[in-house]
Amino acid sequence: MTPIVILETNDFKTALLKICDLPENELEKSIMTLSTLFRYSDTKRRETFAKMVVITNGIT
């Protein structure tokens, strides 16, 4: 099973535990997948937060 399949089919906590148990040759893919996921999530969070600040301050 690949890291992406594990993340798609399990809740996040369970997926992380399963990813830790993957064979060593899957670890690089796991790190790259998680890094991309966190980068994407952080970008979306920052965009959402910036919109909230603009709306809260009355700037449109």
N, C-alpha and C positions, 0 to 999 in steps of 0.2 A: 504494500500500500504506500502511496506517495504522501508527502506532508499535506498537499492540497486536498486530496481525497479525505484524509483524516480530519482536516479542519472543516470540510463541508459536511461531514456525516456525524460529527460529535459536537457537544458543547465545548466551549473554549478550554475549560479546565481539564476535561477528559482528553481533549485533543493534545494538549501540551504534554500530559503524562504519556500518551501513546507515542508522540513524536520523540520523546526522550528514550524510548525503548527501541527505536528504529536502528537498523544496522548502521555501522559507521559510514558506509558509502552513501547513505541518505542524509547525513548530517549537514553537509554543505547546502543541499537543496532546502533543507529545513530552515537553516539560518537565513538564506536568501528569501524564502517564502515569508517567514515571520517579519523580517526587516521590511519587505515591501508592504505587507499588511499594516504594520505599525506606521510606516511613512504615509500611506494613503489615509489611514484613520486620523493621524495627526493633522494632515492637510485639511481634511473635511471639518475637524473640530475647530481649527483656527479660522476657516472661512465662516463657519456658523457663528463663532464667538464674535468675529469682526462685524458681522451683520447685526448681531444683537446689540453691540455697543453703539453702532451708528443709529439704530432705531431708538434705543434708550436715550441717547443724547439729542434726539429730535432732528438729526441730520438725515436727509434722504437723498 
